[in-house]
Amino acid sequence: MIKDTLGAISTAHLVHADCESNKAKSRKCLELAELHSMAVDFAKTGALAEMPRVLKPKEFPDFMERFEKPMELFVEEAYDHQLEANGFKAFLETASTHKEMYAETIWRYEGSNYDL
């Protein structure tokens, strides 16, 4: 199991899929997907899936909470307009209200012994 690199490859794929412009279809992600398949079969085949240094993440998205590593901070340009559904603007006010209620509840109970 010393040579098992499945976790590192999987994490690298998640990082690159988050930050590459083509997401999971990027060259890096496709290469990592092949390496992942090899790593899954390692115990059966003995063929080692070695991740090239260029594919190892240098920064991690903030949602991964890898505080000991450099993090890629959210920037406004990262907003993906392709994820917008038709008619989404009709729900913005309601969503904003719910977000404010959630934030207020969290603020109110922060540091308390109450479960939300």
DSSP file (Angstrom, degrees, kcal/mol; ACC not computed):
  #  RESIDUE AA STRUCTURE BP1 BP2  ACC     N-H-->O    O-->H-N    N-H-->O    O-->H-N    TCO  KAPPA ALPHA  PHI   PSI    X-CA   Y-CA   Z-CA
    1    1 A M    >         0   0    0      0, 0.0     3,-1.4     0, 0.0    42,-0.0   0.000 360.0 360.0 360.0  -8.4    0.0    0.0    0.0
    2    2 A I  T 3   +     0   0    0      1,-0.3     0, 0.0     3,-0.0     0, 0.0   0.860 360.0  46.3 -61.1 -35.0    3.0    2.3    0.2
    3    3 A K  T 3  S+     0   0    0      2,-0.0     2,-0.6    47,-0.0    46,-0.3   0.377  81.2 121.7 -90.3   4.8    2.8    2.9   -3.6
    4    4 A D    <   +     0   0    0     -3,-1.4     3,-0.2     1,-0.2     4,-0.2  -0.584  28.3 167.3 -73.8 113.6   -1.0    3.5   -3.5
    5    5 A T     >  +     0   0    0     -2,-0.6     4,-2.4     1,-0.1     5,-0.2   0.199  38.0 113.2-111.7  12.9   -1.5    7.0   -5.0
    6    6 A L  H  > S+     0   0    0      1,-0.2     4,-2.6    33,-0.2     5,-0.2   0.895  77.4  48.8 -56.5 -46.0   -5.2    6.9   -5.5
    7    7 A G  H  > S+     0   0    0      1,-0.2     4,-2.5     2,-0.2    -1,-0.2   0.914 112.1  47.7 -62.3 -44.7   -6.0    9.5   -2.9
    8    8 A A  H  > S+     0   0    0      2,-0.2     4,-2.3     1,-0.2    -1,-0.2   0.892 113.8  47.7 -64.7 -39.8   -3.5   12.0   -4.1
    9    9 A I  H  X S+     0   0    0     -4,-2.4     4,-2.3     2,-0.2    -2,-0.2   0.917 112.0  49.8 -67.0 -43.4   -4.6   11.5   -7.7
   10   10 A S  H  X S+     0   0    0     -4,-2.6     4,-2.1    -5,-0.2    -2,-0.2   0.912 112.2  47.6 -61.6 -43.9   -8.3   11.9   -6.8
   11   11 A T  H  X S+     0   0    0     -4,-2.5     4,-2.4     1,-0.2    -1,-0.2   0.917 110.8  51.3 -63.8 -43.8   -7.5   15.1   -4.8
   12   12 A A  H  X S+     0   0    0     -4,-2.3     4,-2.6     1,-0.2     5,-0.2   0.895 108.5  52.3 -60.9 -40.1   -5.5   16.6   -7.7
   13   13 A H  H  X S+     0   0    0     -4,-2.3     4,-2.7     1,-0.2    -1,-0.2   0.925 109.3  49.3 -62.0 -44.7   -8.3   15.9  -10.1
   14   14 A L  H  X S+     0   0    0     -4,-2.1     4,-1.5     2,-0.2    -2,-0.2   0.916 112.1  48.6 -60.6 -43.8  -10.8   17.7   -7.8
   15   15 A V  H  X S+     0   0    0     -4,-2.4     4,-1.7     1,-0.2     3,-0.2   0.946 115.2  42.9 -62.0 -49.7   -8.5   20.7   -7.6
   16   16 A H  H  X S+     0   0    0     -4,-2.6     4,-2.6     1,-0.2    -2,-0.2   0.871 110.5  55.7 -68.1 -36.3   -7.8   20.9  -11.3
   17   17 A A  H  < S+     0   0    0     -4,-2.7    -1,-0.2    -5,-0.2     7,-0.2   0.832 110.2  48.4 -64.4 -29.7  -11.5   20.4  -12.2
   18   18 A D  H  < S+     0   0    0     -4,-1.5    -1,-0.2    -3,-0.2    -2,-0.2   0.865 122.8  28.3 -76.2 -36.7  -12.4   23.3   -9.9
   19   19 A C  H  < S+     0   0    0     -4,-1.7    -2,-0.2    -5,-0.1    -3,-0.2   0.651  94.4  95.0-107.4 -15.3   -9.8   25.8  -11.3
   20   20 A E  S >< S-     0   0    0     -4,-2.6     3,-1.3    -5,-0.2     5,-0.1  -0.484  75.2-126.7 -76.2 148.9   -9.2   24.9  -15.0
   21   21 A S  T 3  S+     0   0    0      1,-0.3    -1,-0.1    -2,-0.1     3,-0.1   0.847 111.9  44.7 -65.6 -33.6  -11.2   26.7  -17.6
   22   22 A N  T >  S-     0   0    0      1,-0.3     3,-2.1     2,-0.0    -1,-0.3   0.310  97.8-155.5 -91.9   9.1  -12.4   23.5  -19.2
   23   23 A K  G X  S-     0   0    0     -3,-1.3     3,-1.7     1,-0.3     6,-0.3  -0.252  70.3  -4.2  53.5-131.1  -13.2   22.0  -15.7
   24   24 A A  G 3  S+     0   0    0      1,-0.3    -1,-0.3    -7,-0.2    -7,-0.1   0.596 132.6  63.5 -71.5  -9.4  -13.1   18.1  -15.8
   25   25 A K  G <  S+     0   0    0     -3,-2.1    -1,-0.3    -8,-0.1    -2,-0.2   0.402  78.5 116.5 -92.2   3.2  -12.6   18.1  -19.6
   26   26 A S  S <> S-     0   0    0     -3,-1.7     4,-2.4     1,-0.1     5,-0.2  -0.255  80.7-111.2 -67.7 159.4   -9.2   19.9  -19.3
   27   27 A R  H  > S+     0   0    0      1,-0.2     4,-2.2     2,-0.2     5,-0.2   0.903 118.4  52.0 -57.5 -43.3   -6.0   18.1  -20.4
   28   28 A K  H  > S+     0   0    0      1,-0.2     4,-2.4     2,-0.2    -1,-0.2   0.920 110.5  47.2 -62.0 -44.2   -4.8   17.8  -16.8
   29   29 A C  H  > S+     0   0    0     -6,-0.3     4,-2.3     2,-0.2    -1,-0.2   0.885 111.0  51.0 -66.9 -38.5   -8.1   16.3  -15.6
   30   30 A L  H  X S+     0   0    0     -4,-2.4     4,-1.7     2,-0.2    -1,-0.2   0.901 111.8  47.7 -65.7 -39.4   -8.2   13.8  -18.4
   31   31 A E  H  X S+     0   0    0     -4,-2.2     4,-2.1    -5,-0.2    -2,-0.2   0.905 112.3  49.4 -66.2 -41.0   -4.7   12.7  -17.7
   32   32 A L  H  X S+     0   0    0     -4,-2.4     4,-2.6     1,-0.2    -2,-0.2   0.848 106.0  57.1 -66.5 -33.7   -5.5   12.4  -14.0
   33   33 A A  H  X S+     0   0    0     -4,-2.3     4,-2.0     2,-0.2    -1,-0.2   0.900 107.9  47.7 -63.3 -40.7   -8.6   10.3  -14.9
   34   34 A E  H  X S+     0   0    0     -4,-1.7     4,-2.0     2,-0.2    -2,-0.2   0.920 112.7  48.3 -64.8 -43.5   -6.4    7.8  -16.7
   35   35 A L  H  X S+     0   0    0     -4,-2.1     4,-2.7     1,-0.2    -2,-0.2   0.878 108.6  55.1 -63.5 -37.2   -4.0    7.7  -13.7
   36   36 A H  H  X S+     0   0    0     -4,-2.6     4,-2.3     2,-0.2    -1,-0.2   0.922 106.6  50.3 -61.0 -44.7   -6.9    7.3  -11.4
   37   37 A S  H  X S+     0   0    0     -4,-2.0     4,-1.4     1,-0.2    -1,-0.2   0.910 111.8  48.0 -60.6 -42.8   -8.0    4.2  -13.4
   38   38 A M  H  < S+     0   0    0     -4,-2.0     4,-0.4     1,-0.2    -2,-0.2   0.908 110.6  51.7 -63.3 -41.6   -4.5    2.8  -13.2
   39   39 A A  H >< S+     0   0    0     -4,-2.7     3,-0.9     1,-0.2     4,-0.4   0.862 105.6  54.9 -65.5 -36.1   -4.3    3.5   -9.4
   40   40 A V  H 3< S+     0   0    0     -4,-2.3     3,-0.4     1,-0.2    -1,-0.2   0.886 112.4  43.6 -62.1 -38.1   -7.7    1.7   -8.9
   41   41 A D  T >X S+     0   0    0     -4,-1.4     4,-3.2     1,-0.2     3,-0.7   0.427  84.9 102.5 -86.8   0.3   -6.2   -1.4  -10.6
   42   42 A F  H <> S+     0   0    0     -3,-0.9     4,-2.8    -4,-0.4    -1,-0.2   0.889  78.8  50.8 -53.6 -47.1   -2.8   -1.2   -8.8
   43   43 A A  H 34 S+     0   0    0     -3,-0.4    -1,-0.3    -4,-0.4    -2,-0.1   0.826 118.5  39.5 -62.2 -31.0   -3.6   -4.0   -6.3
   44   44 A K  H <4 S+     0   0    0     -3,-0.7    -2,-0.2    -4,-0.2    -1,-0.2   0.884 130.0  25.0 -85.2 -42.4   -4.6   -6.3   -9.1
   45   45 A T  H  < S-     0   0    0     -4,-3.2    -3,-0.2    -7,-0.2    -2,-0.2   0.742  85.5-136.5 -98.6 -26.0   -2.0   -5.4  -11.8
   46   46 A G     <  +     0   0    0     -4,-2.8     2,-0.6    -5,-0.5    -4,-0.1   0.470  56.8 140.8  78.8   0.5    0.9   -4.1   -9.8
   47   47 A A        -     0   0    0     -6,-0.3    -1,-0.3    -9,-0.1     2,-0.3  -0.686  49.5-134.5 -80.5 118.7    1.2   -1.3  -12.4
   48   48 A L        -     0   0    0     -2,-0.6     2,-0.9    -3,-0.1    -9,-0.1  -0.538   6.0-147.9 -78.4 133.6    2.1    1.9  -10.5
   49   49 A A        -     0   0    0    -46,-0.3     2,-0.5    -2,-0.3   -44,-0.1  -0.848  20.7-169.9 -99.8  97.3    0.2    5.1  -11.4
   50   50 A E        -     0   0    0     -2,-0.9   -47,-0.0   -41,-0.0   -15,-0.0  -0.781  15.3-138.4 -94.0 128.5    2.8    7.8  -10.8
   51   51 A M        -     0   0    0     -2,-0.5     5,-0.1     1,-0.0   -19,-0.0  -0.737  21.3-124.4 -87.2 122.2    1.5   11.4  -10.8
   52   52 A P    >>  -     0   0    0      0, 0.0     3,-1.7     0, 0.0     4,-0.5  -0.310  21.1-116.2 -62.4 149.1    3.9   13.8  -12.7
   53   53 A R  G >4 S+     0   0    0      1,-0.3     3,-1.3     2,-0.2    -2,-0.0   0.832 112.9  64.0 -55.5 -35.7    5.0   16.8  -10.7
   54   54 A V  G 34 S+     0   0    0      1,-0.3    -1,-0.3     3,-0.0   -26,-0.0   0.739 101.5  51.5 -64.3 -22.2    3.2   19.2  -13.1
   55   55 A L  G <4 S+     0   0    0     -3,-1.7    -1,-0.3     2,-0.1    -2,-0.2   0.553  83.6 104.2 -92.0  -8.7   -0.2   17.6  -12.1
   56   56 A K  S << S-     0   0    0     -3,-1.3   -47,-0.1    -4,-0.5   -48,-0.0  -0.605  81.0-112.6 -75.1 127.6    0.4   18.1   -8.3
   57   57 A P        -     0   0    0      0, 0.0     3,-0.1     0, 0.0    -1,-0.1  -0.290  27.0-171.8 -63.2 140.6   -1.7   21.0   -7.1
   58   58 A K  S    S+     0   0    0      1,-0.2     2,-0.3    11,-0.1    -2,-0.0   0.659  77.4  27.8-100.8 -25.0    0.2   24.1   -5.9
   59   59 A E  S    S-     0   0    0     10,-0.1    12,-0.3    13,-0.0    -1,-0.2  -0.943  73.1-144.6-133.4 155.3   -3.0   25.8   -4.5
   60   60 A F  E     -a   71   0A   0     10,-2.2    12,-2.4    -2,-0.3     5,-0.1  -0.941  26.2-105.7-122.4 143.5   -6.2   24.3   -3.2
   61   61 A P  E >   -a   72   0A   0      0, 0.0     3,-1.7     0, 0.0     5,-0.4  -0.331  33.5-117.3 -62.0 149.4   -9.8   25.7   -3.5
   62   62 A D  G >  S+     0   0    0     10,-1.0     3,-1.6     1,-0.3    11,-0.1   0.804 110.3  66.5 -61.0 -30.0  -11.0   27.3   -0.3
   63   63 A F  G 3  S+     0   0    0      1,-0.3    -1,-0.3     2,-0.1    -3,-0.0   0.698  92.0  62.4 -67.4 -16.5  -13.9   24.7    0.0
   64   64 A M  G <  S-     0   0    0     -3,-1.7    -1,-0.3     2,-0.1    -2,-0.2   0.614  96.3-144.7 -81.9 -11.6  -11.3   22.0    0.6
   65   65 A E    <   +     0   0    0     -3,-1.6     2,-1.2    -4,-0.3     3,-0.2   0.880  38.9 158.9  50.1  48.0  -10.2   23.7    3.8
   66   66 A R    >   +     0   0    0     -5,-0.4     3,-2.2     1,-0.2    -1,-0.2  -0.625   8.0 169.7 -95.8  72.9   -6.5   22.8    3.4
   67   67 A F  T 3  S+     0   0    0     -2,-1.2    -1,-0.2     1,-0.3     4,-0.1   0.713  70.2  60.2 -64.2 -22.8   -5.4   25.6    5.6
   68   68 A E  T 3  S+     0   0    0     -3,-0.2    -1,-0.3     2,-0.1    -2,-0.1   0.574 104.2  61.3 -80.1  -7.6   -1.9   24.3    5.8
   69   69 A K  S <  S-     0   0    0     -3,-2.2   -10,-0.1     1,-0.1     2,-0.1  -0.785 101.9 -87.7-114.3 157.6   -1.6   24.7    2.0
   70   70 A P        -     0   0    0      0, 0.0   -10,-2.2     0, 0.0     2,-0.4  -0.420  48.5-147.5 -62.0 139.7   -1.9   27.8   -0.2
   71   71 A M  E     -a   60   0A   0    -12,-0.3     2,-0.7    -4,-0.1    -9,-0.0  -0.881  12.5-128.4-115.4 145.1   -5.5   28.4   -1.1
   72   72 A E  E     -a   61   0A   0    -12,-2.4   -10,-1.0    -2,-0.4     2,-0.2  -0.811  34.1-141.3 -85.2 116.0   -7.0   29.9   -4.3
   73   73 A L        -     0   0    0     -2,-0.7     2,-0.2   -12,-0.1    -1,-0.0  -0.494  22.9 -96.2 -82.3 149.9   -9.3   32.6   -3.0
   74   74 A F        -     0   0    0     -2,-0.2     2,-0.4     2,-0.0    -1,-0.1  -0.428  43.5-171.4 -64.7 131.2  -12.7   33.2   -4.6
   75   75 A V    >   -     0   0    0     -2,-0.2     3,-2.1     1,-0.1     4,-0.2  -0.937  34.1-117.9-123.9 151.3  -12.6   36.0   -7.2
   76   76 A E  G >  S+     0   0    0     -2,-0.4     3,-1.6     1,-0.3    -1,-0.1   0.815 111.5  64.1 -56.9 -33.1  -15.6   37.5   -8.9
   77   77 A E  G 3  S+     0   0    0      1,-0.3    -1,-0.3     3,-0.0    -3,-0.0   0.672  86.6  73.4 -67.3 -15.0  -14.3   36.4  -12.3
   78   78 A A  G <   +     0   0    0     -3,-2.1    -1,-0.3     2,-0.1     2,-0.2   0.564  66.8 118.2 -76.5  -7.0  -14.7   32.8  -11.2
   79   79 A Y    <   -     0   0    0     -3,-1.6     2,-0.9    -4,-0.2     3,-0.1  -0.439  60.4-144.5 -62.7 125.7  -18.5   33.1  -11.6
   80   80 A D    >   -     0   0    0     -2,-0.2     3,-1.7     1,-0.2     4,-0.1  -0.817  15.6-171.9-100.4 102.0  -19.6   30.7  -14.2
   81   81 A H  G >  S+     0   0    0     -2,-0.9     3,-1.4     1,-0.3    -1,-0.2   0.688  79.8  73.6 -66.3 -18.6  -22.5   32.1  -16.2
   82   82 A Q  G 3  S+     0   0    0      1,-0.3    -1,-0.3    -3,-0.1    -2,-0.0   0.688  88.4  62.2 -68.7 -16.1  -23.0   28.8  -18.0
   83   83 A L  G <  S+     0   0    0     -3,-1.7     2,-0.3     2,-0.1    -1,-0.3   0.495  78.7 110.6 -87.0  -3.3  -24.6   27.5  -14.7
   84   84 A E    <   -     0   0    0     -3,-1.4     2,-0.3    -4,-0.1     3,-0.0  -0.534  59.8-145.1 -74.3 134.1  -27.4   30.0  -14.8
   85   85 A A    >   -     0   0    0     -2,-0.3     3,-1.8     1,-0.1     4,-0.2  -0.698  32.0 -89.4 -94.9 151.9  -30.9   28.5  -15.5
   86   86 A N  T 3  S+     0   0    0     -2,-0.3    -1,-0.1     1,-0.3     0, 0.0  -0.374 114.0  17.1 -58.4 132.9  -33.5   30.3  -17.5
   87   87 A G  T >  S+     0   0    0     -2,-0.1     3,-1.3    -3,-0.0     4,-0.3   0.572  80.2 134.8  82.5  10.8  -35.6   32.5  -15.3
   88   88 A F  G X   +     0   0    0     -3,-1.8     3,-1.8     1,-0.3     4,-0.4   0.804  60.7  69.2 -63.0 -28.5  -33.2   32.4  -12.3
   89   89 A K  G >  S+     0   0    0      1,-0.3     3,-0.9    -4,-0.2     4,-0.4   0.778  87.2  66.2 -63.4 -25.3  -33.5   36.2  -11.8
   90   90 A A  G <  S+     0   0    0     -3,-1.3    -1,-0.3     1,-0.2     4,-0.3   0.711 104.6  45.2 -67.2 -18.8  -37.1   35.7  -10.6
   91   91 A F  G <> S+     0   0    0     -3,-1.8     4,-2.6    -4,-0.3    -1,-0.2   0.447  85.0  93.3-104.0  -2.5  -35.7   33.8   -7.5
   92   92 A L  H <> S+     0   0    0     -3,-0.9     4,-2.4    -4,-0.4     5,-0.2   0.894  85.4  49.1 -61.8 -42.5  -32.9   36.1   -6.5
   93   93 A E  H  > S+     0   0    0     -4,-0.4     4,-2.1     2,-0.2    -1,-0.2   0.925 113.9  45.8 -64.9 -44.1  -34.9   38.2   -4.0
   94   94 A T  H  > S+     0   0    0     -4,-0.3     4,-2.3     1,-0.2    -2,-0.2   0.920 113.3  49.9 -63.8 -43.7  -36.2   35.0   -2.3
   95   95 A A  H  X S+     0   0    0     -4,-2.6     4,-2.3     1,-0.2    -2,-0.2   0.897 109.7  51.4 -62.3 -40.5  -32.8   33.5   -2.2
   96   96 A S  H  X S+     0   0    0     -4,-2.4     4,-2.3    -5,-0.2    -1,-0.2   0.900 108.9  51.0 -63.3 -41.6  -31.3   36.6   -0.8
   97   97 A T  H  X S+     0   0    0     -4,-2.1     4,-2.2     1,-0.2    -2,-0.2   0.923 111.5  47.3 -62.2 -44.8  -33.9   36.7    2.0
   98   98 A H  H  X S+     0   0    0     -4,-2.3     4,-2.4     1,-0.2    -2,-0.2   0.872 110.4  52.7 -66.0 -36.9  -33.2   33.0    2.9
   99   99 A K  H  X S+     0   0    0     -4,-2.3     4,-2.7     2,-0.2    -1,-0.2   0.925 109.7  48.4 -64.3 -43.9  -29.5   33.7    2.9
  100  100 A E  H  X S+     0   0    0     -4,-2.3     4,-2.3     2,-0.2    -2,-0.2   0.903 111.4  50.1 -63.5 -41.3  -29.9   36.6    5.3
  101  101 A M  H  X S+     0   0    0     -4,-2.2     4,-2.2     2,-0.2    -1,-0.2   0.911 112.1  48.2 -62.7 -42.1  -32.1   34.5    7.6
  102  102 A Y  H  X S+     0   0    0     -4,-2.4     4,-2.6     2,-0.2    -2,-0.2   0.939 111.6  48.9 -62.5 -48.4  -29.5   31.7    7.6
  103  103 A A  H  X S+     0   0    0     -4,-2.7     4,-2.6     1,-0.2    -2,-0.2   0.891 111.5  50.2 -60.6 -40.3  -26.6   34.1    8.3
  104  104 A E  H  X S+     0   0    0     -4,-2.3     4,-2.6     2,-0.2    -1,-0.2   0.907 110.6  49.3 -64.7 -42.1  -28.6   35.7   11.2
  105  105 A T  H  X S+     0   0    0     -4,-2.2     4,-2.0     2,-0.2    -2,-0.2   0.921 112.5  47.3 -63.5 -44.5  -29.4   32.3   12.7
  106  106 A I  H  X S+     0   0    0     -4,-2.6     4,-1.2     1,-0.2    -2,-0.2   0.930 113.2  48.5 -61.7 -45.7  -25.7   31.2   12.4
  107  107 A W  H  < S+     0   0    0     -4,-2.6     3,-0.3     1,-0.2    -2,-0.2   0.906 111.2  51.0 -61.5 -42.0  -24.6   34.5   14.0
  108  108 A R  H  < S+     0   0    0     -4,-2.6    -1,-0.2     1,-0.2    -2,-0.2   0.876 119.2  34.9 -64.9 -39.0  -27.1   34.2   16.8
  109  109 A Y  H >< S+     0   0    0     -4,-2.0     3,-2.3    -5,-0.2     5,-0.2   0.452  84.9 126.2 -97.6  -1.8  -26.1   30.7   17.7
  110  110 A E  T 3< S+     0   0    0     -4,-1.2     3,-0.1    -3,-0.3    -3,-0.0  -0.368  84.5   8.5 -61.0 129.5  -22.4   31.0   17.0
  111  111 A G  T 3  S+     0   0    0      1,-0.3    -1,-0.3    -2,-0.1     2,-0.1   0.398 106.1 115.5  81.8  -3.7  -20.5   29.9   20.1
  112  112 A S  S <  S-     0   0    0     -3,-2.3    -1,-0.3     2,-0.1    -3,-0.1  -0.376  74.7-120.0 -90.1 175.0  -23.6   28.6   21.9
  113  113 A N  S    S+     0   0    0     -2,-0.1     2,-0.3    -3,-0.1    -1,-0.1   0.303  76.0 114.1 -94.7   7.3  -24.3   25.0   22.9
  114  114 A Y        -     0   0    0     -5,-0.2     2,-0.4     2,-0.0    -2,-0.1  -0.580  61.9-136.4 -83.6 140.7  -27.4   24.9   20.8
  115  115 A D              0   0    0     -2,-0.3    -2,-0.1     1,-0.1    -1,-0.0  -0.773 360.0 360.0 -88.9 139.7  -27.7   22.6   17.8
  116  116 A L              0   0    0     -2,-0.4    -1,-0.1    -7,-0.0    -2,-0.0   0.478 360.0 360.0 -81.1 360.0  -29.3   24.2   14.8
